[in-house]
């Protein structure tokens, strides 16, 4: 079968490597149900994706897969989503007569992570990895998300995209992450006028029912709802700004969203953490060295992992040096967004 990368090119590159055998399904057997002890393991994702493809008609057989990657694990840069999409592309290419779309590959990855891995993640990371390029996604209909490309080149705007590794592993923070959608769903449940009403609750209805929502769901859930409502509006404005080439507005909105994430969504510092607030320190230092230019915010689900920074190219060398003096060598990654998602070469 096709290898992700050759063994020779991966040797000595600092990549993490994994070799999985599934000869006659001795280690990756597609089946209904899953073992609880496999949750939070790579094997659970493999088993879940195999089952999802089996349900779609895949005639699975044994295969030997070699994978190398330089995506940091447990750092909030969607390493699990990248792995899920890679496995989905392999299974789709090798075993599906009627190929599934990149969107469905993303949905399969999410299903495997939800049901088999045991993490109630959303679909955004898998979708970005599977579809590729810069995109905007409307999840109003989760079964059929509306995905549109956004043509933009940040280098032409004089900006570099950096990912800052806070050195905090989010692998043990699943409960913190899961509480965010759980509290938002609980708040929406109380904001709906009836159990059969649509989940798309108008902001005015939410405000009118605020006292009852606070009583039933608690203030943190209410603050998180304030963030979600405002960020939904910000996304549309960000897309419009990018399409118009208005990078000043885009950066302002990124900063606004980041402030709201910290203050209202509360996904920067895990509840009760005092000595270890790595993400907060990372963002504070980045803001200091950007000195009002560019933008910085928590990246992904938050609580640990990485921050995202848009840095003026003329400041990049000094910014990288200053941040790595605080976080450690190699902790400021300067990235490019490739135009493809999952691909078969």
Phi, psi and omega in degrees: 000171183284134178271149178295315174209158179286150179298324181296316184289335182276337184298131176072012184267357184081008179282150168276148186232149178214137177238120182242128175254143176224035181300119184053031177062027181296335179235346180222087187254116178292124182203162176280137181084171181204159180277134181300323183292346178276350182301148181066026177235158176299323181300325180295322178293318177300313181297317180296317180292322176300317180295320180296317179290324177301318180294340179263009174100008180292135175265086188286147176214172181294151176205158180244120186242132173246127184232137168231150183206148171247019175280120181298134180277142176064024184246011176077021178248028172066039178296323179292320178295319178298318179295317180298317180293319177302312180297320178298318179295319179297310182295322179296316183289323187272330194233356181256125173286311175264101186297144175269161184279164174303326178296317180290326174300318177297317180295323177296317178299316178298316180300316179297321180289322178292308192273320186262315180285328176093020178246125183280059182285163173274201186250351190296315183296314180296321181294316179298320180290320185284317183279319178082173181064189176268122185225160169242138186234128174255116183261023179304323173246094186302329180288335180224069182297145180267110185249125179229139176287152175236108183283111180205145176232104184295332180296327178290340176269004180075029183239142172248140178265121180242143171247125185254116180278113183286352182074009177256124181277130180263012184298330182259017184248026181301321181296320178297315180296316183293333181293333182295301179294329180296316180291323178294321177295320179297319179295317179296325180301319181280339180278339180287138182294336178206159181300336182266359183288157178299154180283345180280082185276125178300148181300323180297324177294317177303314180296319181297328182260014186303314180303318180290322178298319179298319181293319186274328189245343183092159186289328180296319178297321180294316178298321178296325177294320176304317179297314184298314179300313183291321182290327175302319177291321182295324182302312180299321179291323178295316179299315179299318181296317179296316182293334178268358182073021181267081186286333177297315178295318179302312181296321177299318180290324175299314178296319178300315180297320178296317177298317180295322177300315182290314187279318187256309179290331175059051180242028177259314181240123178300147182303129176087353181284128180244303183288326184249103177226055189301319181295319178299318179295320180299313181293318181298316180294319180296318178299320180299312184284336174285332174053049176087355179259164177061213181199154175211145179200164173297144183251141176068215183288342175087196180074326177202198176080238192232160169248155181249132181227135170257115190243128173305134187301329181289344179259355193298312184300312179294319180300314180298317180296316180295315183292323180285337173294331179270314188269334184119155182298137179080010183267353175249106184262123175267119190247157167237147179262117183280154186282349182249156170263229177294133186219151173250123183269000000 
